[in-house]
Amino acid sequence: MKTQRVLTGITTSGTPHLGNYVGAVRPTVRASRLAEVESFYFLADYHALIKVGEPARVQRSTLEIAATWLACGLDPDKVTFYRQSDIPEIPELTWFLTCVTGKGVLNRAHAYKASVDKNNAANEDPDAGVTAGLFMYPVLMAADILMFNAHQVPVGRDQIQHIEMARDIAASFNHLYGEHFTLPEAAIEEHVATLPGLDGRKMSKSYDNTIPLFAPRDQLKKLIMGIVTDSRAPGEPKSTEGSALFQLYQAFASADETAALASAYADGIAWGEAKQALFERLDREIAPLRMVYDELIQEPERIERTLKAGAEKARAIATPFTARLRHAVGLRPLQVATTPAATKGSKTAAPAFKQYREHDGLFYFKLMGAHGELLLQSTGFAVPRDAAQVVTRLQREGPAALEALATQLTILGEAGDVRAALRWFSERDA
Ligand code: TRP
């Protein structure tokens, strides 16, 4: 059984590089194959708008990152793989969360504070060039996570504070409106390497020292030949410590291969030769993935379809959950909540099951409370008799049947109201 929900997003603001692959894509694809986790991976394109003001780049990056995940073995049938902006419930939840988030909490977010500190140092207005989008970044991210009640969120260290904020925001909401959200935790992969870039500093787009993951072979080779080394001549023993070349090799090679390169360093391997070894080792892992990637990138419509199918899966959760949250915060239809039962006729108010057919051709039922409020909503059934059987069972067994029928129901009302309504039926029929 899948007990843990894991969720993570990648901002669609650039071209995936080796550091993204080793630090995020490769471990995540491996983790997604574990039977006991239910994984959600998404392209954070709303987040991209915060940093990127170039529409074509956002679109291109979305395509490249989606193709990268798929080429690296993410199986969209086994995980929920979607694009953030295909889920309109996310911005709606962002607003609900915004209204329970302290402004002071956001003032302390690292990314925002860094901008303010920079402005202060330059004697500028503290908020010069800072958009409200940057300020709100952590709330949007909290909505991503809380919408799917993720337990674990694999992220880099720089994102830990955001996960802590998501927890705080979830706790504030739960405190005010009832237990709706799971409190998420950051999952930091301790043993995953941070890759050095061409200049030896951490590989990062902001240092302009990256090696694109799917650079064509000859470009990959050229970039590797340009990795910074010291000036030791061929034959002179070389140190593996602090060698970017060595660390890159290690991230791809087995323990034996790594040990072999270490002794070659001690024996004075020429830098050119070591670079050639790195190139070959890297290309061995990447070439088969690159082939798939190059094919996928030629077929954007196919990726678009995959993302749309993922969005449908995600919205099967997000839509009913958001309906429940709307109800919880008081965004409710007026006629049902405010019409006193007595004005509806002479009959005493009682809960009721309503069965109906939807446009999709399937048969559904819902349970309405004594005042017409929506308490339960079923999934679709192919034949009406199956829907009726579930209704009968709920009426006979009352709240005790809820757990066994959980996969066929979405609870939209307060748990206490749902139980009370079901008890009404079971006591009537007893
Ligand atoms: N902020 C993350 C990053 O830049 C991307 C992201 C957006 C994310 N929403 C998320 C990661 C939700 C995890 C969960 O890396």
Residues whose N, C-alpha, C, O or C-beta is under 5 A from the ligand:
A	BS01	LIG	L7 T8 G9 I10 T11 A44 H47 M141 D144 V153 P154
